[in-house]
Amino acid sequence: MTNTNMTPEQENAFYAQPDNQVPEGPPVRRKAKLSAPVPVRFPEELLSEIRNRAAADDRSVSNWIRRAVEHELDREAG
């Protein structure tokens, strides 16, 4: 099991060892297939903040935006 407080360099060294490349637990699948990409443009300052928050959550920018939109839609529905 990994330590969530590792730096990227420590994670790289950890997973470079074959014993640490064995999957744990059941596979995680997306809920549904994704549609075609939708181009969205943001002001540079907002995109910078999005990148920072995505990195803090250890997510891609696309995944972070998708999750934020899902959260907002759920909030409005509930």
WORA-V503458 format. One record per backbone hydrogen bond with DSSP energy under -0.5 kcal/mol. NH is the residue of the N-H (numbers start at 0). CO is the residue of the C=O. Records with the same first field share a line. If there is no record, write none. Layout:
NH: CO, CO
//
This chain:
3: 1
5: 2
10: 6
11: 7
12: 8
13: 9
14: 10
15: 11
16: 13
19: 16
20: 17
21: 18
22: 20
28: 26
38: 36
46: 42
47: 43
48: 44
49: 45
50: 46
51: 47
52: 48
53: 49
54: 50
55: 51
56: 52
57: 54
58: 53
63: 59
64: 60
65: 61
66: 62
67: 63
68: 64
69: 65
70: 66
71: 67
72: 68
73: 69
74: 70
75: 71
76: 72
77: 73
//
